[in-house]
Amino acid sequence: SSKISICFLYCVEPKLAMLDEIDSGLDVDAVRVVSQTVAKYHNNANSLMVITHHSEILQGIRPDVVHVLIDGKIVKSGGPELIQIIEEKGYDSFR
């Protein structure tokens, strides 16, 4: 769950954390709180890998690098601008 993931970040303080679908099952308000809380953890000493199918979680986290995966392969890498392209055109625009 997202609560466990956040507790893990702040208790264990890993240098690299992989957060897989931490927005699953959350409503819009909860996604905002989770993304803002996770974003506070990201700094020069810590790195996060966030895996998601929905861009809402990334609004608060503001990623440095975005990778678009299709069929298990990275098809495009870039900055946060890729999120906007996905929102407007969908994943098919990267096929």
C-alpha positions as CSV (number, residue, x, y, z in Angstrom):
1,S,0.0,0.0,0.0
2,S,1.0,3.6,-0.4
3,K,1.1,4.1,3.4
4,I,3.6,1.3,3.8
5,S,5.7,2.7,1.0
6,I,5.8,6.1,2.6
7,C,6.6,4.7,6.0
8,F,9.4,2.6,4.5
9,L,10.9,5.8,2.9
10,Y,11.1,7.7,6.1
11,C,12.0,4.8,8.4
12,V,14.6,3.0,6.4
13,E,15.8,6.0,4.3
14,P,17.1,4.0,1.3
15,K,19.3,5.8,-1.2
16,L,17.2,4.3,-4.0
17,A,13.5,3.4,-3.6
18,M,11.3,1.7,-6.3
19,L,7.7,2.6,-5.8
20,D,5.4,0.4,-8.0
21,E,1.9,1.6,-8.5
22,I,1.7,3.5,-5.2
23,D,-1.4,5.3,-6.6
24,S,-3.4,2.1,-7.0
25,G,-6.8,2.4,-5.5
26,L,-6.4,6.0,-4.3
27,D,-8.8,8.8,-4.9
28,V,-7.7,12.1,-6.3
29,D,-7.1,13.8,-2.9
30,A,-5.1,10.8,-1.6
31,V,-2.9,10.7,-4.8
32,R,-2.1,14.4,-4.2
33,V,-1.1,13.8,-0.6
34,V,1.0,10.7,-1.5
35,S,2.8,12.4,-4.3
36,Q,3.6,15.5,-2.3
37,T,4.9,13.3,0.6
38,V,7.0,11.2,-1.7
39,A,8.4,14.3,-3.4
40,K,9.7,15.6,-0.1
41,Y,11.9,12.5,0.2
42,H,13.5,13.1,-3.2
43,N,16.7,15.1,-2.9
44,N,20.4,15.1,-3.9
45,A,21.1,12.1,-1.6
46,N,18.1,9.9,-2.5
47,S,16.6,8.6,-5.7
48,L,13.2,7.3,-6.5
49,M,11.9,5.1,-9.3
50,V,8.2,5.5,-9.7
51,I,6.3,3.0,-11.8
52,T,2.8,4.0,-12.8
53,H,0.2,3.9,-15.5
54,H,-1.4,7.2,-14.4
55,S,0.3,10.5,-14.6
56,E,-1.6,12.1,-11.7
57,I,0.9,10.8,-9.1
58,L,3.7,12.5,-11.1
59,Q,2.2,15.9,-10.8
60,G,3.4,16.3,-7.2
61,I,6.6,14.3,-7.6
62,R,7.9,16.1,-10.6
63,P,10.3,13.6,-12.1
64,D,13.7,14.4,-13.5
65,V,13.6,11.7,-16.1
66,V,10.6,9.9,-17.7
67,H,10.9,6.6,-19.5
68,V,8.0,5.3,-21.6
69,L,7.7,1.5,-21.7
70,I,5.7,-0.4,-24.2
71,D,5.7,-4.2,-24.2
72,G,8.5,-4.2,-21.6
73,K,10.9,-2.0,-23.6
74,I,11.9,1.6,-23.2
75,V,10.6,3.3,-26.4
76,K,11.2,6.9,-25.3
77,S,13.2,8.8,-22.6
78,G,13.1,12.4,-21.8
79,G,12.0,15.0,-19.3
80,P,8.6,15.6,-17.7
81,E,7.3,16.9,-21.0
82,L,6.7,13.3,-22.0
83,I,3.9,13.2,-19.4
84,Q,2.0,15.9,-21.2
85,I,2.4,14.0,-24.5
86,I,1.0,10.8,-23.0
87,E,-1.9,12.8,-21.5
88,E,-2.8,14.4,-24.9
89,K,-2.0,11.6,-27.3
90,G,-1.8,8.4,-25.3
91,Y,0.8,5.7,-25.4
92,D,0.0,4.9,-29.1
93,S,1.9,8.0,-30.1
94,F,5.1,6.3,-29.1
95,R,4.5,3.1,-31.1
